[in-house]
Amino acid sequence: MVKFRFLFWVVSMLMLPNCLLAQFDQERFGKNRIQHKNMEWYFFSSNNFEVYYYDNGMANARMAIDFLEGEFDRITQMIGFVAYTKPKIFIYNSRQDLLQSNLNLNKNDYTVDGQTFFAKLLAEVPFTGSWESFKEELVYGTSKAIIEEMLYGSSISDAFQSNLINSFPDWYIDGVARYLAYGWGMEMDDYVRHYLRENEKPKLHKLEKDEAGLVGQSIWNFIVQKYGRRYISSILNLSRINRNEENSIANTIGNSYKAFSEQWQQYYTDINKQVLANFKDINEDNVIAATSKNRIGKINDVRFSPDAKHLAYVINNKGKFRVIVRDMALNRERVIYKGGFVADGQRPDFSSPVIAWKDTLNLGIATFQRGVATLRLRAVDGSGQDKIFLRNITQILSLDFSPSGVNMVLSALSGGKTDIYTLNMRGQGRRLTNDAFDDLSPVFLNDSTIIYASNFTDLPDSL
């Protein structure tokens, strides 16, 4: 990885932190998100990036700026543009902390060191608990910031000159940023297959938010597969000139935009013909839960009780979640806990809450209360029991109870790292791992043995 060429550690309370706190203050009379902590921002600066962090985020900021410097040539070559100003990357210690941000709320400008920037010309990236997914989030946020500066500029004068009123659709910018970060895989194959099956005549200009980004990712993948990677930069650079994504695509590939749209749809229809021919539809009578059709959602942490008489799961629709317990014999369900909220303009946090059975009648739920990681017990009848606040934990990623139900084991974020912890019902515990690796998904084999997944590798001795 590329080493830092420059490092600025801003310690004075009269300099960087005050400047950055001002960007939150200017939202005071508009929309505001609830904030449970004051973030004093510091930053690292390299040749091509400024990476900002707070509290215990220094280690992640170091890794982030090192990684981004190593990715700089690949990203800028794919886009075909080098930003005139250093992209500003704000690192949050968890997805929950990111949900408190006001930076992009009103799509207005913000000020750093007396210079005005547009809110969309920065990247806000949460640490996800996994280094691999964190790298993808970094590339996604950074690519999007560079593309938006490429198309809109980074100052007020640039905005007027580029005719900011005629903005590009979400699928165009978000889609290419997603493709550069996440590439293509089976999940996207599955998504596009179902999307085109349910939308025989898709209208790209009407796509919004999450759906726009996912469909846009498929469009850019089609461009790469049919025409080649260099067409990404060619189309984007032509967009800087003619300010129209449809004309840019048509003029670059030498075909009408309508024909291009039909080719995109036909491409995925053809490659999925064999899959659909052997595709067996699910029996709708067996479906016990489904996310909202109008919002991106997720069902996770599906857990049977130790006696298999109850099924617990979390259903999350765009950030609002419910923890549901189902009586398997009676086919009756009860919501034993609910919370969360729909964050306007932000991707929802599907990583919280997480659940685990303590015994046959009690469920442990790890979530947040006023920004603090919280463990609570709920009985299957919905009655509340013990609650533990974990102020030194940023977020609990997964948990499990010992067979006796006396102890818990957690994979949790703290100090910018993902480690394994044990905890008893009185809130007393200890840290089992303390390293730079991602330690995830711990479970008890018995009361004295714990196993977990880790990307641990032996590091060479330093000289």
C-alpha positions as CSV (number, residue, x, y, z in Angstrom):
1,M,0.0,0.0,0.0
2,V,1.1,3.6,-0.7
3,K,2.6,5.4,2.4
4,F,1.5,8.8,3.4
5,R,3.4,11.6,1.8
6,F,1.8,14.3,4.0
7,L,0.2,13.9,7.4
8,F,-1.6,16.8,9.1
9,W,-2.7,16.1,12.6
10,V,-5.0,18.9,13.6
11,V,-5.1,19.3,17.4
12,S,-6.0,22.9,18.0
13,M,-9.6,23.3,19.1
14,L,-9.6,26.7,17.4
15,M,-8.9,25.4,13.9
16,L,-10.3,22.3,12.1
17,P,-12.9,21.1,14.6
18,N,-14.6,24.5,14.8
19,C,-14.6,24.8,11.0
20,L,-16.2,21.4,10.6
21,L,-18.8,21.9,13.3
22,A,-20.0,24.9,11.4
23,Q,-21.3,22.7,8.6
24,F,-23.7,21.2,11.0
25,D,-24.7,24.5,12.5
26,Q,-25.9,25.9,9.2
27,E,-28.6,23.3,9.0
28,R,-30.1,24.5,12.3
29,F,-33.1,26.3,10.7
30,G,-33.8,23.6,8.1
31,K,-34.3,19.9,8.4
32,N,-32.2,18.3,11.1
33,R,-31.5,14.7,12.1
34,I,-31.3,13.8,15.8
35,Q,-27.7,13.8,16.9
36,H,-26.6,11.9,20.0
37,K,-23.0,13.0,20.1
38,N,-20.7,15.9,19.2
39,M,-18.1,14.9,16.6
40,E,-14.8,16.7,16.7
41,W,-13.3,16.1,13.3
42,Y,-9.6,15.7,12.5
43,F,-8.0,14.7,9.2
44,F,-5.2,13.1,7.3
45,S,-4.1,14.7,4.0
46,S,-2.2,13.0,1.2
47,N,-1.4,13.9,-2.4
48,N,-4.9,13.2,-3.6
49,F,-7.3,12.9,-0.7
50,E,-8.4,14.4,2.6
51,V,-9.8,11.8,5.0
52,Y,-11.7,13.1,8.1
53,Y,-12.4,11.1,11.3
54,Y,-13.4,11.6,14.9
55,D,-13.1,9.8,18.3
56,N,-11.4,6.4,17.8
57,G,-11.5,6.5,14.0
58,M,-7.8,7.3,13.5
59,A,-6.8,3.7,12.6
60,N,-9.6,3.4,10.0
61,A,-8.7,6.8,8.5
62,R,-5.1,5.7,8.1
63,M,-6.1,2.5,6.4
64,A,-8.6,4.4,4.3
65,I,-6.2,7.1,2.9
66,D,-3.6,4.4,2.3
67,F,-6.0,2.3,0.4
68,L,-7.5,5.2,-1.6
69,E,-4.0,6.3,-2.7
70,G,-3.4,2.8,-4.0
71,E,-6.8,2.9,-5.9
72,F,-6.3,6.5,-7.2
73,D,-5.0,5.6,-10.6
74,R,-7.6,2.8,-11.2
75,I,-10.5,5.0,-10.2
76,T,-9.4,8.1,-12.2
77,Q,-8.5,6.1,-15.3
78,M,-11.9,4.4,-15.3
79,I,-13.7,7.7,-14.9
80,G,-11.3,9.6,-17.1
81,F,-11.0,12.6,-14.8
82,V,-8.8,13.8,-12.0
83,A,-10.5,16.0,-9.4
84,Y,-9.3,19.6,-9.3
85,T,-9.8,19.6,-5.5
86,K,-9.0,16.8,-3.2
87,P,-12.0,14.7,-2.5
88,K,-13.1,15.0,1.2
89,I,-13.9,11.6,2.7
90,F,-15.7,11.6,6.1
91,I,-15.3,8.3,7.9
92,Y,-18.0,7.4,10.4
93,N,-17.4,4.7,13.1
94,S,-20.6,2.9,12.2
95,R,-23.6,3.1,10.0
96,Q,-25.6,4.3,13.0
97,D,-23.3,7.3,13.4
98,L,-23.7,8.1,9.7
99,L,-27.4,8.3,10.2
100,Q,-26.9,11.3,12.5
101,S,-25.2,13.3,9.8
102,N,-26.8,16.5,8.5
103,L,-24.2,17.1,5.8
104,N,-26.3,15.9,2.9
105,L,-29.7,16.5,4.4
106,N,-30.7,19.7,2.5
107,K,-28.4,19.3,-0.5
108,N,-26.9,22.7,0.3
109,D,-23.4,23.9,0.5
110,Y,-20.9,23.6,3.4
111,T,-17.8,25.5,4.4
112,V,-14.3,24.4,5.3
113,D,-11.6,26.9,5.9
114,G,-13.8,29.7,4.5
115,Q,-14.3,28.0,1.1
116,T,-17.8,27.0,0.0
117,F,-18.4,23.5,-1.5
118,F,-21.5,21.7,-2.6
119,A,-22.7,19.1,-0.1
120,K,-22.9,16.5,-2.9
121,L,-19.1,16.9,-3.6
122,L,-18.0,15.0,-0.5
123,A,-18.2,11.3,0.5
124,E,-19.5,10.0,3.8
125,V,-18.4,6.4,4.5
126,P,-19.3,4.3,7.5
127,F,-17.0,1.6,8.9
128,T,-19.0,-1.5,8.4
129,G,-17.1,-3.9,10.7
130,S,-15.5,-5.7,7.7
131,W,-12.4,-4.4,6.0
132,E,-13.5,-5.9,2.6
133,S,-16.9,-4.2,2.6
134,F,-15.3,-1.0,4.0
135,K,-13.0,-0.8,1.0
136,E,-16.0,-1.2,-1.3
137,E,-17.8,1.7,0.5
138,L,-14.7,3.8,0.2
139,V,-14.5,3.3,-3.6
140,Y,-18.3,3.9,-4.0
141,G,-18.2,7.2,-2.0
142,T,-15.0,8.4,-3.5
143,S,-16.0,7.5,-7.1
144,K,-19.3,9.3,-6.7
145,A,-17.7,12.4,-5.3
146,I,-15.2,12.6,-8.2
147,I,-17.9,12.0,-10.8
148,E,-20.1,14.7,-9.3
149,E,-17.2,17.2,-9.3
150,M,-16.5,16.1,-12.9
151,L,-20.1,16.9,-14.0
152,Y,-21.0,19.8,-11.6
153,G,-17.7,21.4,-10.5
154,S,-16.7,22.1,-6.9
155,S,-17.6,25.8,-6.4
156,I,-20.6,28.1,-6.9
157,S,-19.2,29.5,-10.1
158,D,-18.6,26.0,-11.5
159,A,-22.2,25.1,-10.6
160,F,-23.7,28.0,-12.6
161,Q,-21.4,27.3,-15.6
162,S,-22.4,23.7,-15.7
163,N,-26.1,24.5,-15.5
164,L,-26.7,22.7,-12.3
165,I,-30.5,22.9,-12.8
166,N,-30.3,20.3,-15.5
167,S,-29.0,17.6,-13.2
168,F,-28.3,14.0,-14.3
169,P,-30.6,11.2,-13.2
170,D,-29.8,9.1,-10.2
171,W,-29.3,5.9,-12.2
172,Y,-26.5,7.6,-14.2
173,I,-24.2,8.8,-11.5
174,D,-25.1,6.4,-8.7
175,G,-25.1,3.4,-11.1
176,V,-21.6,4.0,-12.4
177,A,-20.3,4.6,-8.8
178,R,-21.9,1.3,-7.7
179,Y,-20.4,-0.5,-10.7
180,L,-16.9,0.8,-10.0
181,A,-17.1,-0.2,-6.3
182,Y,-19.1,-3.4,-6.3
183,G,-18.6,-4.7,-9.8
184,W,-21.1,-7.5,-10.7
185,G,-22.1,-10.7,-9.0
186,M,-24.8,-13.2,-8.4
187,E,-26.9,-10.9,-6.2
188,M,-27.1,-8.3,-9.0
189,D,-27.9,-11.1,-11.6
190,D,-30.8,-12.1,-9.4
191,Y,-32.0,-8.5,-8.8
192,V,-32.0,-7.6,-12.5
193,R,-33.7,-10.9,-13.5
194,H,-36.6,-10.2,-11.1
195,Y,-36.7,-6.5,-11.9
196,L,-37.1,-7.1,-15.7
197,R,-39.5,-9.9,-15.0
198,E,-41.8,-7.5,-13.1
199,N,-41.1,-4.5,-15.3
200,E,-41.5,-5.5,-19.0
201,K,-41.3,-1.9,-20.1
202,P,-39.0,-0.2,-17.6
203,K,-38.9,3.6,-17.6
204,L,-35.4,4.7,-16.7
205,H,-36.2,8.4,-16.4
206,K,-38.6,7.6,-13.6
207,L,-36.2,5.6,-11.4
208,E,-35.4,7.0,-8.0
209,K,-33.1,6.4,-5.0
210,D,-32.1,2.7,-4.3
211,E,-33.9,1.3,-7.3
212,A,-32.2,3.8,-9.6
213,G,-28.7,2.9,-8.3
214,L,-29.2,-0.8,-8.7
215,V,-30.7,-0.6,-12.2
216,G,-28.0,1.9,-13.1
217,Q,-25.4,-0.5,-12.0
218,S,-26.8,-3.1,-14.4
219,I,-26.8,-0.5,-17.3
220,W,-23.1,0.3,-16.8
221,N,-22.3,-3.4,-16.5
222,F,-24.0,-3.9,-19.9
223,I,-21.9,-1.1,-21.4
224,V,-18.7,-2.7,-20.2
225,Q,-19.7,-6.2,-21.3
226,K,-20.8,-5.1,-24.8
227,Y,-18.5,-2.2,-25.6
228,G,-15.6,-2.3,-23.2
229,R,-14.4,-0.5,-20.0
230,R,-13.0,2.5,-21.9
231,Y,-16.6,3.5,-22.8
232,I,-17.3,4.4,-19.2
233,S,-14.8,7.4,-19.4
234,S,-15.8,8.2,-22.9
235,I,-19.5,8.6,-22.0
236,L,-18.8,10.5,-18.8
237,N,-16.5,12.9,-20.5
238,L,-18.9,13.6,-23.3
239,S,-21.5,14.3,-20.6
240,R,-19.4,17.2,-19.3
241,I,-19.8,18.9,-22.7
242,N,-23.3,18.2,-23.9
243,R,-24.9,18.0,-20.4
244,N,-27.2,15.2,-21.5
245,E,-26.7,11.5,-20.6
246,E,-28.9,10.2,-23.4
247,N,-27.0,12.1,-26.1
248,S,-23.7,11.1,-24.5
249,I,-24.5,7.4,-24.7
250,A,-26.0,7.6,-28.2
251,N,-23.0,9.5,-29.6
252,T,-20.4,7.3,-28.0
253,I,-21.8,3.9,-29.0
254,G,-23.1,5.1,-32.4
255,N,-26.7,4.1,-31.8
256,S,-29.9,5.8,-30.7
257,Y,-30.6,5.9,-27.0
258,K,-33.9,4.1,-27.5
259,A,-32.1,1.3,-29.3
260,F,-29.5,1.2,-26.5
261,S,-32.2,0.8,-23.8
262,E,-33.8,-2.0,-25.8
263,Q,-30.4,-3.7,-26.1
264,W,-29.8,-3.4,-22.4
265,Q,-33.1,-5.1,-21.6
266,Q,-32.6,-7.8,-24.3
267,Y,-29.0,-8.5,-23.0
268,Y,-30.2,-9.5,-19.6
269,T,-33.4,-11.2,-20.9
270,D,-31.2,-13.5,-23.1
271,I,-28.7,-14.5,-20.5
272,N,-31.4,-15.3,-18.1
273,K,-33.6,-17.4,-20.5
274,Q,-32.1,-20.7,-19.3
275,V,-32.4,-19.7,-15.7
276,L,-36.0,-18.6,-16.1
277,A,-36.8,-21.8,-18.1
278,N,-35.8,-23.9,-15.0
279,F,-37.0,-21.4,-12.5
280,K,-39.5,-22.7,-10.0
281,D,-41.8,-20.2,-8.5
282,I,-42.2,-20.3,-4.7
283,N,-45.5,-21.3,-3.3
284,E,-47.0,-18.0,-2.1
285,D,-49.0,-20.0,0.5
286,N,-45.7,-20.8,2.3
287,V,-44.5,-17.2,2.6
288,I,-44.7,-16.0,6.2
289,A,-43.1,-12.6,5.8
290,A,-42.2,-10.2,3.0
291,T,-40.6,-6.7,2.9
292,S,-42.5,-3.7,1.5
293,K,-42.8,-3.6,-2.3
294,N,-42.4,0.2,-2.2
295,R,-39.2,0.3,-0.2
296,I,-35.8,-1.5,-0.2
297,G,-36.0,-3.9,2.7
298,K,-34.4,-6.9,4.2
299,I,-35.2,-9.9,6.4
300,N,-32.3,-11.1,8.5
301,D,-31.3,-12.9,11.7
302,V,-33.8,-15.7,11.2
303,R,-33.4,-17.8,14.4
304,F,-35.3,-20.9,15.7
305,S,-35.6,-21.2,19.5
306,P,-33.6,-24.1,21.1
307,D,-36.8,-26.2,21.2
308,A,-37.8,-25.2,17.6
309,K,-41.2,-24.1,18.8
310,H,-40.7,-20.4,18.0
311,L,-39.1,-18.6,15.0
312,A,-37.7,-15.1,15.5
313,Y,-36.6,-12.8,12.7
314,V,-36.0,-9.1,12.0
315,I,-37.8,-7.4,9.1
316,N,-36.5,-4.0,8.1
317,N,-38.2,-1.7,5.6
318,K,-36.0,1.2,4.7
319,G,-34.6,1.5,8.2
320,K,-37.8,0.9,10.2
321,F,-37.6,-2.5,11.8
322,R,-39.7,-5.0,13.7
323,V,-38.6,-8.0,15.7
324,I,-41.2,-10.8,15.3
325,V,-41.7,-14.1,17.0
326,R,-43.8,-16.7,15.4
327,D,-45.4,-19.7,17.2
328,M,-44.8,-22.5,14.8
329,A,-47.6,-24.7,16.1
330,L,-50.3,-22.0,16.1
331,N,-48.9,-20.0,13.1
332,R,-49.4,-16.8,15.1
333,E,-47.0,-13.9,15.3
334,R,-46.2,-11.2,17.8
335,V,-44.1,-8.1,17.3
336,I,-42.0,-8.0,20.5
337,Y,-39.9,-5.0,19.6
338,K,-39.8,-2.3,16.9
339,G,-37.9,0.9,16.2
340,G,-35.7,2.6,13.7
341,F,-36.7,5.3,11.2
342,V,-36.6,6.1,7.5
343,A,-33.6,8.4,6.9
344,D,-34.3,10.8,4.1
345,G,-31.5,10.8,1.5
346,Q,-29.5,8.1,3.2
347,R,-29.1,4.4,2.8
348,P,-30.8,2.5,5.6
349,D,-28.8,0.5,8.2
350,F,-29.8,-3.2,7.8
351,S,-27.1,-4.4,10.2
352,S,-29.1,-3.5,13.3
353,P,-30.8,-5.0,15.3
354,V,-29.3,-8.5,15.7
355,I,-31.0,-11.2,17.8
356,A,-30.2,-14.5,19.6
357,W,-32.2,-16.8,21.8
358,K,-31.2,-16.9,25.5
359,D,-33.4,-19.9,26.1
360,T,-36.7,-21.3,24.8
361,L,-38.8,-18.3,25.9
362,N,-36.5,-15.3,25.9
363,L,-34.8,-13.4,23.0
364,G,-31.8,-11.1,23.2
365,I,-31.9,-8.0,21.0
366,A,-28.9,-5.8,20.3
367,T,-29.8,-2.4,19.0
368,F,-29.4,1.3,20.0
369,Q,-31.1,3.7,22.4
370,R,-30.2,7.4,21.9
371,G,-27.1,6.4,20.1
372,V,-25.8,4.0,22.7
373,A,-25.4,0.3,21.9
374,T,-28.0,-1.6,24.0
375,L,-28.7,-5.2,24.8
376,R,-32.2,-6.1,26.0
377,L,-34.2,-9.2,26.7
378,R,-37.8,-9.8,25.6
379,A,-40.0,-12.7,26.3
380,V,-42.0,-14.4,23.6
381,D,-45.1,-12.7,25.0
382,G,-43.5,-9.3,24.4
383,S,-42.9,-8.4,28.0
384,G,-39.6,-6.5,28.6
385,Q,-36.9,-7.7,31.0
386,D,-33.3,-6.7,31.5
387,K,-31.5,-4.0,29.6
388,I,-27.8,-3.3,29.4
389,F,-26.2,-0.1,28.0
390,L,-22.7,-0.7,26.5
391,R,-21.2,2.8,26.3
392,N,-17.8,1.5,25.2
393,I,-19.2,-0.4,22.3
394,T,-19.9,1.4,19.0
395,Q,-22.2,-1.4,17.5
396,I,-22.9,-5.1,18.1
397,L,-22.7,-7.0,14.8
398,S,-23.7,-10.4,16.1
399,L,-24.3,-12.3,19.3
400,D,-24.9,-15.7,20.8
401,F,-25.8,-17.2,24.2
402,S,-24.0,-20.0,25.9
403,P,-26.2,-23.2,26.3
404,S,-26.7,-22.4,29.9
405,G,-27.9,-18.9,29.0
406,V,-25.5,-17.4,31.6
407,N,-23.0,-15.7,29.2
408,M,-23.1,-14.0,25.8
409,V,-20.4,-13.7,23.1
410,L,-20.4,-10.6,20.8
411,S,-18.8,-9.5,17.7
412,A,-18.7,-5.7,18.1
413,L,-17.2,-2.5,16.9
414,S,-15.1,-0.5,19.4
415,G,-12.3,1.8,18.8
416,G,-12.6,1.4,15.1
417,K,-12.0,-2.4,15.2
418,T,-14.1,-5.5,15.1
419,D,-13.4,-7.8,18.1
420,I,-14.9,-10.6,20.1
421,Y,-16.3,-10.0,23.6
422,T,-17.9,-12.0,26.3
423,L,-20.6,-10.6,28.6
424,N,-22.7,-11.9,31.5
425,M,-26.2,-10.8,32.3
426,R,-25.0,-8.2,34.8
427,G,-23.1,-6.4,32.0
428,Q,-19.7,-7.6,33.1
429,G,-17.4,-8.9,30.4
430,R,-14.0,-9.0,28.8
431,R,-12.4,-8.5,25.4
432,L,-11.2,-11.8,23.9
433,T,-9.5,-10.4,20.8
434,N,-7.7,-7.1,20.2
435,D,-6.2,-7.0,16.8
436,A,-6.5,-5.3,13.4
437,F,-8.4,-8.2,11.8
438,D,-12.2,-8.6,11.4
439,D,-13.5,-11.1,14.0
440,L,-17.1,-12.0,13.2
441,S,-20.0,-14.4,13.8
442,P,-19.0,-15.9,17.2
443,V,-21.0,-18.9,18.5
444,F,-20.8,-21.1,21.6
445,L,-20.0,-24.8,20.9
446,N,-20.5,-25.4,24.6
447,D,-20.3,-23.3,27.8
448,S,-16.5,-23.2,27.6
449,T,-15.7,-23.2,23.8
450,I,-16.3,-20.3,21.3
451,I,-15.6,-20.4,17.6
452,Y,-15.7,-17.4,15.3
453,A,-14.7,-16.3,11.8
454,S,-11.7,-14.1,11.2
455,N,-9.6,-12.9,8.3
456,F,-6.5,-13.2,10.5
457,T,-3.2,-13.7,8.6
458,D,0.4,-14.0,10.0
459,L,2.1,-10.6,9.5
460,P,5.8,-10.5,8.6
461,D,8.1,-9.3,11.3
462,S,8.9,-5.7,11.0
463,L,12.6,-4.6,10.9
